[in-house]
Amino acid sequence: MEGDALAQFPDLFCAGAADFVAALNREFAQPRQRILVARKENAHRRRRGSRFEFLSNTENIRNDPDWRVAPPPDDLLDRRVEIAGPANSRKLVINALNAHAQVWIADLEDALSPTCRNVMVSQRNLRHAVSGEISYEDATGKQYRLRDRSTAIVVRPRGWHLPEAHVLVDGQAASASLVDFGLYFFHCARKQIERGSGPYFYLPKLENHLEARLWNDVFEFAQDWIGIARGSIRATVIVEHIGAAYEMDEILHALGPHAAGLTAGRWDYLFSIAREFRHRPDFVLPDRSELTMGLPFMQAYTELLLRTCHRRGTHALGGVATQIPDRHDPAARARAIEAVRRDKEREAAEGFDGTWVVHPDLVEVCHAAFAPVLAARAHQIGRVHDGAAITAAQLGAANQIGGHITEHGLRSNIAVSIRYLDAWLRGNGSVRLFGLMEGVATVEIARAQIWQWLHHGARLHDGRRVTLELVRALLREEIGKYSAESSEGFSEQGIEQAQALFDEVALQEDFPDFLTISGYARLNQTHSASHDAATTATAAIAAATPGTGTGQPARHIKAERETRFTLTCSSGMFTHLQLKPRVAFSFGFMGWSAWLAEHAVSHAALIRDHATGFVPIGLEIEYLHPATFYDCQALSVTTRVRTWNPKRFHSLQDVDVLLIADHGAPLASLHLQEVCVRIESPDTLAAAPGRVPAELAQTLLDCPDDIDSRPVLLNRGAARVPADAQAIAESRHEFTVYRHACEVADQWYSEHVCDYVGDSREAMVIELLQAHPALVAGLSKRIERISIGLRRPYMLFDRGQVVTRAYRVGTEAHFVHQLLSASGELAGDALEVFAQA
């Protein structure tokens, strides 16, 4: 791990924290990348005319009346008022925690401009807030300290789409989500549990339940890492994408014991509709002021959220009130408070259990709005919601709302966009504009409307068409007003940057998915300590945006040394669908052996001369392209290796292998882990850890930093089942380790595991197919992915068992295997994934 953040904030990146954040990124980099690729594919389908619908393959989850979300912890039982704000200001943190709200939402996402300093200072402030040690003294000497520690803290990390360019893992920008989550969780989870609370999170920008399932996997990994009980983490999802609205049951189900409710995110939800249907003229939205919660499709959205949450026994939270009561203008203050009071009384009457505000002066207003409805209760979870079922058509009826587009509406969108972008690029993500506290969400819907109106040639209410010339003329006028009104902070250079970003995200032919991705490189050019960080930010954007650059997932390995060779193929290497898994594993092992011989020493010499060897303990095969013997006469094998040599652990090598057919198509990508063991004799592996001999260390290690790094073991728990998996069948099959399977004279720890699990799967399918037709995918479809984690070797003539369980997960068939010894000890886990179950 490296980067500006580590150098500038060593207290946050102590050895344990750095290891944990690196482990999170290594474990979940590829699943995250698959999610981002899927988003692009879904967007392409939308352009071809597909609509959002309730999923047919998860109908059983929606229709099952019995399952419930786990009961909330004590300090999340009453959530009637939650105050949200950035965490980079100690004064704001203290004021929020002293505001008598039930929850403080530490917003590391839409309310924070993600400079390195802002992100890391927020983490530091969170640590001090959790410990109760946070304090602040302003320029006049006024002291700010915590008066009340009963407010629960819920952290909102950044979304899956964003990189963190100031934290590099193996040379790649880390996931911003995992950095935000990982640092807070590592430093604060145990402390929160000790004080009777817990590590609580708000999850933003989820587009479907598969993205929630990835968060659930992260939670399980994290809790296991630091040794706390699963379910200690609780997460509330902000439903701010139209796709998520169709999968609210599934999202709660996917989070399993970690779910804690859903929240309505108004502006981002509307932005998602504008973004997803931007090419359709019938989805052009009217003035932003006309996009109220009273619109039928918005009522359908909130009503379905309420029904879903209360049916499943969990909280439904209302939207955020962004008004700022002006303490210097009594009339304006009264108007703001009255608007919030009406809005929150509406939410309470509709059945919401709580709501958001952004200003401490509104906390008591919301308490008063909810008090008559809640009375002595903490929530309305038991409320029954009658009425006809909400249909897919009602949710998607954003193209039937009419309304007007006016010059005032266009000016308003331009004014809020240019002022906010200027502040955001200067490092301020929570900005007071026109009496409201604005974040990124407002600008997203504003710039989306400008783009819609411009590209569809919309007409203003007075008959004029929205043109580029009109938008630019109004932009010049609004910049002039902004300059005249600004007493400080305005600069010509800054406004030029803001104008360039506005042009990029609102006026171009292409519509960037998120302005925060487009703006990240500009932000880093302004705030990074070096030009290198800005360059890294630009590269991170390409890596985080599928369809740009190479389109390949970020790799774990940073080593530049590689080995290449070509193999001639034979018919026995293939099934009628693809390269055999055991053959792919063998080629990976051969690639690693060739790399070792070219760059260090042959494996045979390592064993013979140094009594040290490597055995495989983990394997990941991802099939990239179908192939048979007839269209693949030769294979190119490219291998890269990184060696880990920690002081208190086995030496270990991470191996990446790419198999490319002679016609240029990549067939499979492999990731192996080889762990070092001592050799007691030519025929015997030792149980004790092996270490790379000192005389070979410099030939194997890529940089001195590798020496003390702690590796993350691959695929431990590969047999873990997702929360929404539907069980199909289970069976057991025995095997015996014969001489041909042994890597040394009497021990096996090799690629034959692919055969053992594959044989068990095929035997299950043949045996149980008549009773379970869904199993047919295990014989008729291509394997998409195989994950294997080994824990111990077998001996010659050992008898073992493979316990195989089949599941349906979304559209996929998952065959989950556990390898057992004769005594029943777990010796390994494996997972085979087949598409189109």
Secondary structure in CASP SS format (residue, H / E / C, confidence):
PFRMAT SS
TARGET T0000
AUTHOR 0000-0000-0000
METHOD secondary structure of the structure
MODEL  1
M C 1.00
E E 1.00
G C 1.00
D H 1.00
A H 1.00
L H 1.00
A H 1.00
Q H 1.00
F C 1.00
P C 1.00
D C 1.00
L C 1.00
F C 1.00
C C 1.00
A H 1.00
G H 1.00
A H 1.00
A H 1.00
D H 1.00
F H 1.00
V H 1.00
A H 1.00
A H 1.00
L H 1.00
N H 1.00
R H 1.00
E H 1.00
F H 1.00
A H 1.00
Q H 1.00
P H 1.00
R H 1.00
Q H 1.00
R H 1.00
I H 1.00
L H 1.00
V H 1.00
A H 1.00
R H 1.00
K H 1.00
E H 1.00
N H 1.00
A H 1.00
H H 1.00
R H 1.00
R H 1.00
R H 1.00
R C 1.00
G C 1.00
S C 1.00
R C 1.00
F C 1.00
E C 1.00
F C 1.00
L C 1.00
S C 1.00
N C 1.00
T C 1.00
E H 1.00
N H 1.00
I H 1.00
R H 1.00
N H 1.00
D C 1.00
P C 1.00
D C 1.00
W C 1.00
R C 1.00
V C 1.00
A C 1.00
P C 1.00
P C 1.00
P C 1.00
D H 1.00
D H 1.00
L H 1.00
L C 1.00
D C 1.00
R C 1.00
R C 1.00
V E 1.00
E E 1.00
I E 1.00
A E 1.00
G E 1.00
P C 1.00
A C 1.00
N C 1.00
S C 1.00
R H 1.00
K H 1.00
L H 1.00
V H 1.00
I H 1.00
N H 1.00
A H 1.00
L H 1.00
N C 1.00
A C 1.00
H C 1.00
A C 1.00
Q C 1.00
V E 1.00
W E 1.00
I E 1.00
A E 1.00
D E 1.00
L C 1.00
E C 1.00
D C 1.00
A C 1.00
L C 1.00
S C 1.00
P C 1.00
T C 1.00
C H 1.00
R H 1.00
N H 1.00
V H 1.00
M H 1.00
V H 1.00
S H 1.00
Q H 1.00
R H 1.00
N H 1.00
L H 1.00
R H 1.00
H H 1.00
A H 1.00
V H 1.00
S H 1.00
G C 1.00
E C 1.00
I C 1.00
S E 1.00
Y E 1.00
E E 1.00
D C 1.00
A C 1.00
T C 1.00
G C 1.00
K C 1.00
Q E 1.00
Y E 1.00
R E 1.00
L C 1.00
R C 1.00
D C 1.00
R C 1.00
S C 1.00
T C 1.00
A E 1.00
I E 1.00
V E 1.00
V E 1.00
R E 1.00
P C 1.00
R C 1.00
G C 1.00
W C 1.00
H C 1.00
L C 1.00
P E 1.00
E E 1.00
A E 1.00
H E 1.00
V E 1.00
L E 1.00
V E 1.00
D C 1.00
G C 1.00
Q E 1.00
A E 1.00
A E 1.00
S E 1.00
A H 1.00
S H 1.00
L H 1.00
V H 1.00
D H 1.00
F H 1.00
G H 1.00
L H 1.00
Y H 1.00
F H 1.00
F H 1.00
H H 1.00
C H 1.00
A H 1.00
R H 1.00
K H 1.00
Q H 1.00
I H 1.00
E H 1.00
R C 1.00
G C 1.00
S C 1.00
G C 1.00
P C 1.00
Y E 1.00
F E 1.00
Y E 1.00
L E 1.00
P C 1.00
K C 1.00
L C 1.00
E C 1.00
N C 1.00
H H 1.00
L H 1.00
E H 1.00
A H 1.00
R H 1.00
L H 1.00
W H 1.00
N H 1.00
D H 1.00
V H 1.00
F H 1.00
E H 1.00
F H 1.00
A H 1.00
Q H 1.00
D H 1.00
W H 1.00
I H 1.00
G C 1.00
I C 1.00
A C 1.00
R C 1.00
G C 1.00
S C 1.00
I C 1.00
R E 1.00
A E 1.00
T E 1.00
V E 1.00
I E 1.00
V E 1.00
E C 1.00
H C 1.00
I H 1.00
G H 1.00
A H 1.00
A H 1.00
Y C 1.00
E C 1.00
M H 1.00
D H 1.00
E H 1.00
I H 1.00
L H 1.00
H H 1.00
A H 1.00
L C 1.00
G H 1.00
P H 1.00
H H 1.00
A E 1.00
A E 1.00
G E 1.00
L E 1.00
T E 1.00
A E 1.00
G C 1.00
R H 1.00
W H 1.00
D H 1.00
Y H 1.00
L H 1.00
F H 1.00
S H 1.00
I H 1.00
A H 1.00
R H 1.00
E H 1.00
F C 1.00
R C 1.00
H C 1.00
R C 1.00
P H 1.00
D H 1.00
F H 1.00
V C 1.00
L C 1.00
P C 1.00
D C 1.00
R H 1.00
S H 1.00
E H 1.00
L C 1.00
T C 1.00
M C 1.00
G C 1.00
L C 1.00
P H 1.00
F H 1.00
M H 1.00
Q H 1.00
A H 1.00
Y H 1.00
T H 1.00
E H 1.00
L H 1.00
L H 1.00
L H 1.00
R H 1.00
T H 1.00
C H 1.00
H H 1.00
R H 1.00
R C 1.00
G C 1.00
T C 1.00
H C 1.00
A E 1.00
L E 1.00
G E 1.00
G E 1.00
V E 1.00
A E 1.00
T C 1.00
Q E 1.00
I C 1.00
P C 1.00
D C 1.00
R C 1.00
H C 1.00
D C 1.00
P H 1.00
A H 1.00
A H 1.00
R H 1.00
A H 1.00
R H 1.00
A H 1.00
I H 1.00
E H 1.00
A H 1.00
V H 1.00
R H 1.00
R H 1.00
D H 1.00
K H 1.00
E H 1.00
R H 1.00
E H 1.00
A H 1.00
A H 1.00
E H 1.00
G C 1.00
F C 1.00
D C 1.00
G E 1.00
T E 1.00
W E 1.00
V E 1.00
V C 1.00
H C 1.00
P H 1.00
D H 1.00
L H 1.00
V H 1.00
E H 1.00
V H 1.00
C H 1.00
H H 1.00
A H 1.00
A H 1.00
F H 1.00
A H 1.00
P H 1.00
V H 1.00
L H 1.00
A C 1.00
A C 1.00
R C 1.00
A C 1.00
H C 1.00
Q C 1.00
I C 1.00
G C 1.00
R C 1.00
V C 1.00
H C 1.00
D C 1.00
G C 1.00
A C 1.00
A C 1.00
I C 1.00
T C 1.00
A H 1.00
A H 1.00
Q H 1.00
L H 1.00
G C 1.00
A C 1.00
A C 1.00
N C 1.00
Q C 1.00
I C 1.00
G C 1.00
G C 1.00
H C 1.00
I C 1.00
T C 1.00
E H 1.00
H H 1.00
G H 1.00
L H 1.00
R H 1.00
S H 1.00
N H 1.00
I H 1.00
A H 1.00
V H 1.00
S H 1.00
I H 1.00
R H 1.00
Y H 1.00
L H 1.00
D H 1.00
A H 1.00
W H 1.00
L H 1.00
R C 1.00
G C 1.00
N C 1.00
G C 1.00
S C 1.00
V E 1.00
R E 1.00
L E 1.00
F C 1.00
G C 1.00
L E 1.00
M E 1.00
E E 1.00
G C 1.00
V H 1.00
A H 1.00
T H 1.00
V H 1.00
E H 1.00
I H 1.00
A H 1.00
R H 1.00
A H 1.00
Q H 1.00
I H 1.00
W H 1.00
Q H 1.00
W H 1.00
L H 1.00
H H 1.00
H C 1.00
G C 1.00
A C 1.00
R E 1.00
L C 1.00
H C 1.00
D C 1.00
G C 1.00
R C 1.00
R E 1.00
V C 1.00
T C 1.00
L H 1.00
E H 1.00
L H 1.00
V H 1.00
R H 1.00
A H 1.00
L H 1.00
L H 1.00
R H 1.00
E H 1.00
E H 1.00
I H 1.00
G H 1.00
K H 1.00
Y H 1.00
S H 1.00
A H 1.00
E H 1.00
S C 1.00
S C 1.00
E C 1.00
G C 1.00
F C 1.00
S C 1.00
E H 1.00
Q H 1.00
G H 1.00
I H 1.00
E H 1.00
Q H 1.00
A H 1.00
Q H 1.00
A H 1.00
L H 1.00
F H 1.00
D H 1.00
E H 1.00
V H 1.00
A H 1.00
L H 1.00
Q C 1.00
E C 1.00
D C 1.00
F C 1.00
P C 1.00
D C 1.00
F C 1.00
L H 1.00
T H 1.00
I H 1.00
S H 1.00
G H 1.00
Y H 1.00
A H 1.00
R H 1.00
L H 1.00
N H 1.00
Q H 1.00
T H 1.00
H H 1.00
S C 1.00
A C 1.00
S C 1.00
H H 1.00
D H 1.00
A H 1.00
A H 1.00
T H 1.00
T H 1.00
A H 1.00
T H 1.00
A H 1.00
A H 1.00
I H 1.00
A H 1.00
A H 1.00
A H 1.00
T C 1.00
P C 1.00
G C 1.00
T C 1.00
G C 1.00
T C 1.00
G C 1.00
Q C 1.00
P C 1.00
A C 1.00
R C 1.00
H C 1.00
I C 1.00
K C 1.00
A C 1.00
E C 1.00
R C 1.00
E E 1.00
T E 1.00
R E 1.00
F E 1.00
T E 1.00
L E 1.00
T E 1.00
C C 1.00
S C 1.00
S H 1.00
G H 1.00
M H 1.00
F E 1.00
T C 1.00
H C 1.00
L C 1.00
Q C 1.00
L E 1.00
K C 1.00
P H 1.00
R H 1.00
V H 1.00
A H 1.00
F H 1.00
S H 1.00
F H 1.00
G H 1.00
F H 1.00
M H 1.00
G H 1.00
W H 1.00
S H 1.00
A H 1.00
W H 1.00
L H 1.00
A H 1.00
E H 1.00
H H 1.00
A C 1.00
V C 1.00
S C 1.00
H H 1.00
A H 1.00
A H 1.00
L H 1.00
I H 1.00
R H 1.00
D H 1.00
H H 1.00
A C 1.00
T E 1.00
G E 1.00
F E 1.00
V E 1.00
P E 1.00
I E 1.00
G E 1.00
L E 1.00
E E 1.00
I E 1.00
E E 1.00
Y E 1.00
L C 1.00
H C 1.00
P C 1.00
A C 1.00
T C 1.00
F H 1.00
Y H 1.00
D H 1.00
C C 1.00
Q C 1.00
A E 1.00
L E 1.00
S E 1.00
V E 1.00
T E 1.00
T E 1.00
R E 1.00
V E 1.00
R E 1.00
T E 1.00
W E 1.00
N C 1.00
P C 1.00
K C 1.00
R C 1.00
F C 1.00
H C 1.00
S C 1.00
L E 1.00
Q E 1.00
D E 1.00
V E 1.00
D E 1.00
V E 1.00
L E 1.00
L E 1.00
I E 1.00
A E 1.00
D C 1.00
H C 1.00
G C 1.00
A C 1.00
P E 1.00
L E 1.00
A E 1.00
S E 1.00
L E 1.00
H E 1.00
L E 1.00
Q E 1.00
E E 1.00
V E 1.00
C E 1.00
V E 1.00
R E 1.00
I E 1.00
E E 1.00
S E 1.00
P C 1.00
D C 1.00
T E 1.00
L E 1.00
A E 1.00
A E 1.00
A E 1.00
P E 1.00
G C 1.00
R C 1.00
V C 1.00
P C 1.00
A H 1.00
E H 1.00
L H 1.00
A H 1.00
Q H 1.00
T H 1.00
L H 1.00
L C 1.00
D C 1.00
C C 1.00
P H 1.00
D H 1.00
D H 1.00
I H 1.00
D H 1.00
S C 1.00
R C 1.00
P C 1.00
V C 1.00
L C 1.00
L C 1.00
N C 1.00
R C 1.00
G C 1.00
A C 1.00
A C 1.00
R C 1.00
V C 1.00
P C 1.00
A C 1.00
D C 1.00
A C 1.00
Q E 1.00
A E 1.00
I E 1.00
A E 1.00
E E 1.00
S E 1.00
R E 1.00
H E 1.00
E E 1.00
F E 1.00
T E 1.00
V C 1.00
Y C 1.00
R H 1.00
H H 1.00
A H 1.00
C C 1.00
E C 1.00
V E 1.00
A C 1.00
D C 1.00
Q E 1.00
W E 1.00
Y C 1.00
S C 1.00
E C 1.00
H H 1.00
V H 1.00
C H 1.00
D H 1.00
Y H 1.00
V H 1.00
G H 1.00
D H 1.00
S H 1.00
R H 1.00
E H 1.00
A H 1.00
M H 1.00
V H 1.00
I H 1.00
E H 1.00
L H 1.00
L C 1.00
Q C 1.00
A C 1.00
H C 1.00
P H 1.00
A H 1.00
L H 1.00
V H 1.00
A H 1.00
G H 1.00
L H 1.00
S H 1.00
K C 1.00
R C 1.00
I E 1.00
E E 1.00
R E 1.00
I E 1.00
S E 1.00
I E 1.00
G E 1.00
L E 1.00
R C 1.00
R C 1.00
P C 1.00
Y E 1.00
M E 1.00
L C 1.00
F C 1.00
D C 1.00
R E 1.00
G E 1.00
Q E 1.00
V E 1.00
V E 1.00
T E 1.00
R E 1.00
A E 1.00
Y E 1.00
R E 1.00
V E 1.00
G C 1.00
T C 1.00
E E 1.00
A E 1.00
H E 1.00
F E 1.00
V E 1.00
H E 1.00
Q E 1.00
L E 1.00
L E 1.00
S C 1.00
A C 1.00
S C 1.00
G C 1.00
E C 1.00
L E 1.00
A E 1.00
G E 1.00
D E 1.00
A E 1.00
L E 1.00
E E 1.00
V E 1.00
F E 1.00
A C 1.00
Q C 1.00
A C 1.00
END
